[in-house]
Structure formats: C-alpha cells, structure tokens
Amino acid sequence: MALGQLTSQIILMFVLMLIGVLINKVGFMHTQTSNDLTNILLYIVSPCLIIGAFEQAYSAARMKQLMLVCIGIFFFYIVEIIVAKFSFGRISNINLQRITKYGSIYSNAGFMGIPLTSALFGNAGVFFAVASLAGFNIFSWTHGVSLFKTSKKHPDHWQNFREIIINPNIIAIFIGLIIFLLSFRLPTPVDRVIHYVSSINTPLSMIVIGNSLGNIRLSRQLIDWHLWLAIFFRNLLFPIVAMFILQALTVSGVALDTTVLMAACPTAGLVVLFTLQAYGDTSPAVALMSLSTILSLATIPVVFALMMAF
C-alpha cells in the first residue's frame, strides 16, 4: 500500500471529523442524538459491513491467513497487558492507573479501524479486520472490564461472557464465517440492503467521533506524563510490536496491513464509559482519548512507514 494513499485517506477521515466538530459547535447534535447514532453504528451498520465482507468464495489460503492473524492478535494482547501492568501498575492514583492501562491497550478498532480499513482495502480488508474486532471485544469485556472493578466487587464473569456472545458484531462474524465457508450468496434484495447500510459507516463514524472531540476541555493539570506514555504505547509502540509478531507468523499482504492498521488506531472511547461506571474522574480518560485520536493523524503513517522499512 502506498504511504501517500494512506495519508490522504487519514486526512479525509479527519476532515469528516472536523465536520463533526462543527456540528457540535453549532449545536446540531445533542448528547442523546450522538448516543442514538452510536448505537445505530455499533448494532446495525457495523454488523452489515462485516457480513458483506464475508460474502465471497471460500479460499483455503485466505482462511489460513485469518487463523494466523487470530493467533497473532492473541499473543499481541498478552504482550500489551504485561507491558501496561509493569508500566502503570505502580501509579498511586487508582483512577489514573486504570485509565492508562486500558487506554494504552485497547484501540478504537470499531469506530475508526473498520471505517479506515473499509475505505483503504474494501471488503478484503474488512474480512481480516474482523479478527481484530473480535479480539478487542473478547479482551475488552474480560480483562478490560476487570481493570475498573474494585477488590470488594468481583467481576461478574457470566455478565462479561454474555456481553461478548450477544454483541451484534460477534454474531455477525459467526454468520459471516458460515457464509464464507459455504460460499453462500445472499439474495439480491438482502445483499443490496447490506450494501446501502454499510456505505454510511465511514462518514457517520467520523462525524460521531468529531462530535465527541468537540467537547474537549483540556487543562495543563490533565496532561500528566503517564497519559503521554500511554499515548506513546497505544499509537506507536504496540502497533510496531504487532507488526513484528504478525511478520514472525508469516502474515503478509492485506492481512498484515489491515491488522497493523487496526492496532495503530487511537485509544478506544470505552475508556470514558468504563471510568464513568467505576465512578471515577473522566477528565484524564477524555484527555487521553482525544489526544490519542488527534495525534493518530501523524502516528498511523509513521507506523506504516516503519513497516515498509522492515
């Protein structure tokens, strides 16, 4: 993939985000509207995009690459979790400790990764991106949730398992795999509906992200050095680690590009939601997510430039 093409697409994404910021500033999108659009994206648009990506003839070589990507993602998360624990585990402020651990490990795979992958690589990219999306949901709703639980309140493992199983994106992945393995073609009317719904994913995702960035209220005391270290891990170090793990597993081509791209995405917005649920101060979480997102305009091309060098 040409680096110029990637940079141009990221700039386009940020222009769409700026439209979201503008919408926020003129008051066209209120909190409830943003929440409703987020639900539409997560529970309707994204699953349609995933199912559409699997609607292709079965290929043993492609299936092998997908399995290797899944193995790579598993090891990638283990490495992330260990590094984050040793790097941020001694922070005395438990709220900041949770935020930096989660924020450094988990990327905005769904909201930013899938749209960017779809725009750059089409269905071929989304096909491999679902492995990253599945890994994110499994680890985020188990390990990620556990970070925000106190010792007095043990995690509800059954609830976390249920959150994973009933997630529409996970269901869409299972349906998509069946379609792919059987080389099944959806009826034309259904296929068209999925295509039309999927087409709004990129612009709507970026506008919703931009709308959330429009609420940024940063102050000097929020820019703790631990947040900058978490951003360095999330935006640069961990994607490079993912690249080496995948290359060691002989993952290549679109599968490699897509998975590294998903790993290079900024901090997941769930860091704010989980902090809220833990009754913590969300200011550092908002700062981390916002700064990571803005800086990804530069860091994603840097990661791919390094990958091309190796």
N, C-alpha and C positions, 0 to 999 in steps of 0.2 A: 504494500500500500504506500502510495506517495505521501510524504510528510506534508506537502503543501495541501493536498486534498483533505487530510485530517484537520489541519489548522483552519482551513476555510470552513469546514463543517462545524468546528467548535465555535468559531466566530459567529456563524449563522445561529447556532444554538443560543449564544449569549445575546444576540440581537433580539431573539424571541423572548429571552428572559427580561431584557430591558423593556419590552412591550408590557410584560407582566408587572414590572416595577412601576411603569407609567400608569397602568390600570389601577394599581394600588394607590398611587399618589392622588389620582383624580377621584378616588372613591367608588369606582365602578364594581369592585369585587370586595364584598364583605366577608367576615370570617366564616359564616355559615355557607356562603357560596363556594369559598375555597375548599371547605371540608367536603361539600357535596361533589365538587369536581374531582377531588382526590379519590373519593370512593368510586366514582364512575371510572376513573383511570385504573385503579387497582383491581376492581372487581368485575369490570366489563371489557374495557379496551385492551388491557394487557393480556388477559386470557385469550381474547380473539387473535391477537398478534402471535401468541405462542402457538395456538392451534394451526394458524395459517402457515407458520414456518415449517411445521412437520408434514404438511401436505405435499409430499414428494415421493418419488420412487425409492424403495429401500436400497441402501448401499452398505455393504459389509465394511468397506473402508471408512466410510463416514461414521458408522456405528462404533468402530474401533477407536477412532479419534475422540468421539464423545465420551467413551468409557475412560480413556486416558485423561481427558480433561477433568472428569469427575474425581479420579484418583488424585490428580494434581491439586484440585481445589481442596480436597480433604486435608492433605498434608500442608497446604498453604495456610489454612485456618489454624491448624495446630501450631505452626511456627508463629503466626500473628499473636495468638493467645499467650504463648510463652513469653515472647518479647514484650508484649504490653504489660504482662504481670510483673516482670522484673523491672521494667522501666517506670511504671506508675504505681506499683503496689505499696510504696512507702510514703505516698502523699498523705499528709495528716488530715487534710480536708477530704472526708469521705465522699462528698458530693463531686468535688473536682476529680477525685480518683476514679469514680465510676464513669464520669463523662469522658475523661481522657482515654480510659481503657476501651470503652465501647466505640468512641469516635475514631480512634486510630485503627480499629479492627474492621469495622463494618462500613462498606461503601454504599453510595446511593445507586445501587445496581438497577433497581426497578425504574425509578423516576428519571434518572439521567443515562444510565448504562444502556438500557434497552432502546430508548429513542435514538441515541447516538449510534449504536450498533446497527439498528434498522436503517438509518439514513446512509451509513457508510457501506454496509455489506449486504443489505437486504435480508431476505429470508434465510440465506446461507449463514449469515452472522447470527441471527436470532436463534437459529437451530442450536448453535453451540452456546449462546448466551444463557439459555435456559438452565444449563448446568450451574452457572454462577448464581443464577436467581434461586435455584433450589438450595444450593449450599448456603446462601445468605439466609433464607427462611428457616432452614433447619438449625443452623448455629445461632442465629439471632434470637429465635424463640426458645432456645435452651440455654446456652451459655450467656448470650446477651442479656436475657431477662434476669438470669441469676445474679448478674453484677449489681442489679438495682434492688435486690432483696436483702433485708437485714437478717442478722443471725436469729432474731426472735421470730421471724416469719419465714418459714421454709418455703421454697418454691413449690408450686402446685405442678408437679411433673405431668400429671394427666391433662391439666388445662393447657400446658405448653404443647403437649403432643396433639391435642385436639386443634389448637391454633394452626399447627403445621398441616394436619390432614385436611381440614376444611378450607384452607387457603385456596381461593379460586385459581391462583397461578399454579399451585402444585397439582390441583385437579386437572388443569389444562395441560400440564406437562404429561401426566399419565394418559390422557385422551390422545394427545399428540403423538406419544410413543406408539400407541396402538395403531393409529393412522399410518405412521411411518413404517412400522414393522409389517403391516398388511398391504402397504402401498395403496391404501384406500383413497378414493377421490370423493370429496363431499359433493352433494347435489349442487347444481349451478346456483340456484337461489340462495342456499346457505353459504356457499363459497363467496358470493358477491356481498352478502351482508357482513361476513367476517372481514372481507377486504375493505369495505367502506368504513366500518367501525375502527379497524386497525389504523387507517390512514390519518386519524386525528390524534394519534398517540404522541407523536413528536411535538407538534406545535402546542397542544394543550398541556403536556407535561412541563415544557419550558416556561409557559406563561404562568402556570401554577407555582413553579419554583421561583420565578421572578417576583410574583406577588408576595411570597413569603420573605424574599430578600428585601422587599420594600419596607418591611417592618424592623429592619436592623437599627438597633440603638447601641452603638459601641461606645465604650469609655476606656480610658487608659488602664484602670484597675482590672478590667476584664481580660486584658491581653497578657495573661500570665504566661511565663516561658514554657510551662507544661503544655499549654494549648498549642504553642508553636511546635513543640516536639511532636505532639500528636498529629499535627498537620503534616510535618515532615514524614512521619511514618506512613500516614494514610495516603498522601499524594505522591510520594516519591519512593521511599524505601520498600514498602510492602509490594507495590506493583513490580519493582525490579526483582524482588525475591520470587514473586510468582512467575516472572519470565524465566528465571533460571530453573525453577522446579519443573515447569512445563517443557522446557527445552531438554532437560535431563530425561524426561519421559517420552521424548521424540515427538511431541506435539508440534505441529507446524501449520503454515498457511493461514487460512481464515480462522481455524480453531484457535491457533496461538494468538493472532491479532485480536480476536474478539474477547478472549478470556483475559488477556492483559489489559485491554481497554476497560472491561468491567471492573478489574482490580484497581485501575488508576482513577476511578471516579471518586468524587469528594465524599465527605462524611455523610452517612445516612441521616435523614430527618427524624428517624425514630429515636435518636438520642434525646431529642427535646421531649417527645411523648413519654418515654420511659422515665426521664427525670421528673416530669410532672406527676406521674403515677407514684413515684417514690417520695413525693412532697419535697423535692429539692429545689434549689435556686436554678432556674433555667437559663439565666443570663450567660454563664460560660458555655452552655450547650448551644445556644443560639449563635454566640460569637464563633465557636469552633465550626459549626455547620456553615455559617455564612462565609467566613474567611476561606475555608477549605474549598467551597464552591467557586468563589471568585478567583482564587489562585489556580484552580484547575485549568483555567484558560491557558495558562503557561505551562503547568506541570505535565499535563497529558501529552502535549507534543514533545516535551523533554524526555519522558519515559519512552516514547516510540523512537525518538532519535537515538537513544542509548540502545534500544533493541535492534535497530538497524545496524548499529556499530558492531554489535556482537553477532 
